[in-house]
Amino acid sequence: MAPEVKDYYRILQVDPRAEPEVIEGAYRGLVRKYRRDADGSPKAAERIQELDEAYEVLRDSVKRAEYDERRNKPEAEWPEPVAPTVGEEPVGPTSDDGAAVAPEAAAAASDRAASPPQVPVGAVLDRAQQAMARRVPSPITIGQVLLIALVVAALLTRLVRLGTPGDKMFDEVYFPTTAQEILHGDRAAWEFYYHENTHPPLSKLFMAGGMGILGENSWGWRFPGAVAGVGAIIFIYLLGKRLFRNEWVGLIAGFLMTFEGLAFTQARIATPDTYVVFFLLGSVYFLVSDRFALSGAFWGAAMACKWTALFGVFPIVFYLLYSFRQMERDKADRIAYLAPLGLLAFYLGTSILFGKWLLDGQSHLPSLSKWVFGPTLLLWMLFFAAAPLAIHFAYRSRWFGGRQANNGLAASLASIPLFFVVIPLLVYLSTYIPMLLNHHSLTDVWELNKAAYLFHSTLEATHPNQAPWDTWPILQRPVFFFLGEGNAKVYNLGNPVIFWFGLPALAFALWQGLRGVRAKLDAQTGALSVWGSISYREAALLFVVLTYLALWLPWAIQPRIMFLYHYLNALPFLMLALAYAVYRLWQERSSAVGALGLSVVVGLSFVLAKVILTRLDVGSAVAVIYAVAIGLAMLALAYGAQRTWQQPWGRIGAAAFLAVVALTFVYFYPHLAAVAVSTRLDESYYWFASWR
């Protein structure tokens, strides 16, 4: 008989699929209730003890997983009770009442025990039916329905009117033009001057493939990028679901990216940026899924589209640091486990060092440093040659599954350079195979990359739509891609609701990520003491914030001209933070907090309506009246929905916010997709002078 397992979920009055925040809220509410009702009652004290016991298990993800496994395990899988040992019970065969039995009876019992047990046929059929039931696919869930709807919306937004305009716009005069030359086998396509080779070739190879299938037209050179844009939405869904262990966060993040203007326009123009986002999000997703080989391959592909993907090394380092820190070892061992990061830094540092030395055109090594540079380069080459040995360590080790093993350090030392140096480099170099097949040499490949580096490092051009890095988060200066007849325009304007609300969402994520950490400054000694702990959910939030900063802030030291679309790599992580904030609002049971969130959404609706109506030149008084009417209408709809479906105000506020995001996208859609509009509507899009 299976040992009794307490139902901790029933004790806390929560669903077995409840999120950690829900469990914490239920625990705190019940504890407060029983403490008020205690009055010295033994039953209340016992109840609080039960609540403490349940919360202690369910708050910890590892303990909760083990408990769920025990709770869900069929009774037949529980081990049988251990037989009594000598000295605890009478020695020899006994009857039911504990008395000793005769030897003849004992022998008969032994014969019966030796024969196979007679299991009733009914029990066998019941077990078979249960086993088959476990194999029957469960009916489709609401999450799966919403995911299908999200993919359909992504396809529709990225593919409808993709061929408009039919001519090349903005930088399409460079990338698809060179892609056409590659498609035709033109050897000159791989020369630096008069061709687009300031960026690696992978995005142009995709464009050439699209034109080879769909023809040399706007659909042909834009279709692969549009597919990459849809893939980026799928990856941000998977990443949100994986990081926060919650499908709803992933769905909300995918929804935000689907209706985000900057991501939308970049997916519909034949430039490398949308490919970079696709591969970079894929790399981070496979990274946090502990599939390092795929992560490295996607990172290499991202760098083979544009060198800005090199900033992807930061989330790799963040995640590996967290993984090593989580190992249940003493301090000395944890320091030892930082060795793979040191080796990774060695690989990347020496490659950058020698690359820069070669690019600068030095004819010999500096005299004081050659004894350091020479052996270092030799060691780098030896490690590269020995990389296949890492496969043995990686796949024989259990360390990569999140479990400890004695050879974990050896596996990580050997494998991390393989996954995040060798594989990305091989993927990057493989994109130049068409160049080599077109009668070029490895020296030509090197010289082409050298010329591209010198171009970007010395570029001093200016542009009327350029935007410094610190203006991107506030959406100060978008870029016009196309100006056509009838006020038809393609304008890479981001969704202002996502941009502006994403910034406080990042602050909220940082606050939530550090809520378990405390710090104290000693006024006398000036010493700073930091203590506390970080849960998995808090670590995920910090990972999102740090990755956002790591993909944005390095642009502060870039000397070249910059545009808003350079913000595209960091933007998905802002959307992940915003998705988490919206999800928390959705989960909020407090009427006060939920009403506050709804009030913010209603206020946002009022402001947007006021700005749009004023720009439509209907007069300030009329604009205010209509804006108040729209705000009140939203409030009335929210109140009606709350009364009808009996949902918390937080859910109404979260749904209303997502509706405002979608409606804002619909409003700006003509300006994003070259739809001809009236002059009056066209003028309403320029909320600020810098948007013109």
Buried (B, 14 or more C-beta within 10 A) or exposed (E): EEEEEEEBBEBBEBEEEBBBBBBBBBBEEBBEBBEEEBEEEEEBEEBBEBBEEBBEBBBBEEEBEEBBEEBEEEEEEEEEEEEEEEEEEEEEBEEEEEEEEEEEEBEEEEEEEEEEEEEEEEEEEEEEEEEEEEEEEEEEEEEEEBBEEBBEBBBEBBBEEBBBBEEBBBBBEBBBBBBBBBBEEBEEBBBBEEBBBBBBBBBBBBBBBBBEEBEBBBBBBBBBBBBBBBBBBBBBBBBBBBBBBBBBBBBBBBBBBBBBBBBBBBBBBBBBBBBBBBBBBBBBBBBBBEBBBBBBBBBBBBBBBBBBBBBBBBBBBBBBEBBBEEBEBEEEEBEBBBBBBEBBEBBBEBBEBBBEBEBEEEEEBEEEEEEEBEEBBEEBEEBBEEBEEBEEBBEEBEBBEEEEBEBBBBBBBBBBBBBBBBBBBBBBBEBBEBBBEBEBEEEBBBBBBBBBBBBBEEEEEEEEBBBEBEBBBEBBBBBBBBEBEEBBBBBBBBBBBBBBBBBEBBEBBBEBBBEBEEEEEEEEEEEEEEEEEBBBBBBBBBBBBBBBBBBBBBBEEBEBBBBBBBBBBBBBBBBBBBBBBBBBBBBBBEEEBBBBBBBBBBEBBBEBBBBBBBBBEBEEEEBBEBBEEBBEEBBEEBEEBBEEEEBBBBBBBBBBBBBBBBBBBEBBBBBBBBBEBEEEBBBBBBBEEEBE
